[in-house]
Amino acid sequence: MTLGTYNKYISNPEGTTDDSPLAIYDAEFGDDEPTCQLLKEYTVPPCFSPDLFGMSIPTATADDDNEPNSSFRPPYRWILIGPARSGTGLHIDPLWTNAWVTILQGRKRWILFPPNTPHDQIGLCQPQIPSVVWFRDYY
């Protein structure tokens, strides 16, 4: 879907009234010219540095300027864009990563459970149920 098509969707009744409207999840954020400019406008807070995973991935050969080999690294930097009520359902990160989130506009609701919480008691199931359904039925 192009950004123009997405903009039409979120500007029309379908996108503004869906229980779980579509959102953009871009795992290649910062890898191309338009979005790499945005990366220059922020820095990782010191409490989240250094990037231990980034320090542990193998490096390429000297003829590759000794740059980290991104083929060994799972997605780690995302940009998510969505209207109200968009987002993920209740889930455990599929890559078991630790993440931090910066919100530029709006708000995000987090629900955290102790690691030993039985999945069936909190509605953690496959496939994920939309967050609006989870909040209605489980919260």
C-alpha positions as CSV (number, residue, x, y, z in Angstrom):
1,M,0.0,0.0,0.0
2,T,1.4,3.4,-0.9
3,L,1.4,6.3,1.6
4,G,-1.1,8.1,-0.6
5,T,-3.5,5.2,-0.4
6,Y,-3.0,4.9,3.3
7,N,-3.7,8.6,3.7
8,K,-7.0,8.2,1.8
9,Y,-7.9,5.3,4.0
10,I,-7.4,7.2,7.3
11,S,-9.1,10.3,6.0
12,N,-12.3,8.5,5.1
13,P,-15.1,7.0,7.3
14,E,-13.7,3.5,6.9
15,G,-10.3,4.5,8.5
16,T,-11.9,6.7,11.1
17,T,-14.5,4.2,12.3
18,D,-12.8,0.8,12.1
19,D,-12.5,-0.9,15.4
20,S,-8.9,-1.8,14.6
21,P,-7.7,0.6,11.8
22,L,-4.7,-0.2,9.7
23,A,-1.3,1.1,10.8
24,I,2.0,1.4,9.1
25,Y,4.8,-0.7,10.6
26,D,8.2,0.0,8.8
27,A,11.1,-2.2,9.9
28,E,13.4,-0.6,7.4
29,F,13.0,2.9,8.9
30,G,16.2,4.8,8.6
31,D,17.6,2.6,5.9
32,D,16.7,4.9,3.0
33,E,17.2,8.5,2.1
34,P,13.9,10.0,3.2
35,T,13.8,8.3,6.6
36,C,17.5,8.5,7.4
37,Q,17.0,12.2,7.7
38,L,14.6,11.6,10.6
39,L,17.3,9.6,12.4
40,K,19.5,12.6,12.5
41,E,16.9,14.4,14.5
42,Y,17.0,12.1,17.5
43,T,19.5,10.3,19.7
44,V,19.0,7.2,21.8
45,P,18.8,8.2,25.4
46,P,22.0,7.4,27.4
47,C,20.1,4.9,29.6
48,F,19.5,2.8,26.6
49,S,23.1,2.8,25.3
50,P,25.1,1.0,24.3
51,D,23.3,-1.2,21.8
52,L,24.6,-4.6,23.0
53,F,23.1,-6.5,20.2
54,G,24.7,-4.2,17.7
55,M,28.0,-4.6,19.4
56,S,27.8,-8.4,19.2
57,I,26.9,-9.0,15.5
58,P,29.8,-10.1,13.3
59,T,31.4,-7.4,11.2
60,A,32.0,-7.5,7.5
61,T,35.4,-7.8,5.9
62,A,37.8,-4.9,5.6
63,D,36.8,-4.3,2.0
64,D,33.3,-3.6,3.2
65,D,34.6,-0.7,5.4
66,N,34.2,-2.9,8.5
67,E,30.5,-2.0,8.8
68,P,28.3,-4.2,10.9
69,N,26.7,-6.9,8.8
70,S,23.0,-6.2,9.0
71,S,22.1,-9.6,7.6
72,F,22.8,-11.1,11.0
73,R,20.6,-8.7,12.9
74,P,16.8,-9.0,13.1
75,P,14.7,-5.8,12.7
76,Y,15.5,-3.4,15.6
77,R,14.3,0.0,14.6
78,W,10.7,0.6,13.6
79,I,8.4,3.5,12.9
80,L,4.8,2.9,13.5
81,I,2.2,5.3,12.2
82,G,-1.5,4.9,12.9
83,P,-4.7,6.6,13.8
84,A,-6.6,6.3,17.1
85,R,-7.4,2.6,18.1
86,S,-4.6,1.2,15.8
87,G,-1.9,-0.9,17.2
88,T,-1.1,-4.5,18.0
89,G,-3.1,-7.1,19.9
90,L,-1.8,-8.6,23.1
91,H,1.5,-10.3,22.3
92,I,5.0,-11.4,23.3
93,D,7.6,-10.0,21.1
94,P,8.3,-12.7,18.5
95,L,12.0,-12.0,18.6
96,W,12.1,-11.7,22.4
97,T,13.7,-8.3,22.1
98,N,13.7,-5.5,24.6
99,A,12.4,-2.2,23.2
100,W,11.8,1.3,24.1
101,V,9.2,3.5,22.5
102,T,9.1,7.2,21.8
103,I,5.7,8.6,21.1
104,L,5.6,11.7,19.0
105,Q,1.9,12.3,19.1
106,G,-1.0,10.6,20.8
107,R,-0.7,7.9,23.4
108,K,-0.1,4.2,23.8
109,R,-1.5,2.0,26.5
110,W,0.7,-0.7,27.9
111,I,-0.5,-3.7,29.8
112,L,2.2,-5.7,31.5
113,F,1.9,-9.1,33.2
114,P,4.3,-11.1,35.3
115,P,6.2,-13.7,33.1
116,N,4.5,-16.7,34.7
117,T,0.9,-15.4,34.0
118,P,-1.1,-18.2,32.3
119,H,-1.7,-17.1,28.7
120,D,-5.3,-18.4,28.6
121,Q,-6.3,-16.2,31.6
122,I,-5.3,-13.0,29.9
123,G,-6.4,-13.7,26.4
124,L,-3.0,-14.2,24.9
125,C,-3.8,-16.4,22.0
126,Q,-3.0,-17.1,18.4
127,P,-4.1,-15.5,16.2
128,Q,-3.9,-12.2,18.1
129,I,-7.2,-10.6,18.8
130,P,-7.5,-6.9,18.1
131,S,-6.7,-4.7,21.0
132,V,-10.1,-3.2,21.1
133,V,-11.6,-6.7,21.5
134,W,-9.1,-7.5,24.2
135,F,-9.9,-4.4,26.2
136,R,-13.6,-5.1,25.9
137,D,-13.4,-8.8,26.8
138,Y,-10.4,-9.1,29.2
139,Y,-9.5,-5.7,30.7
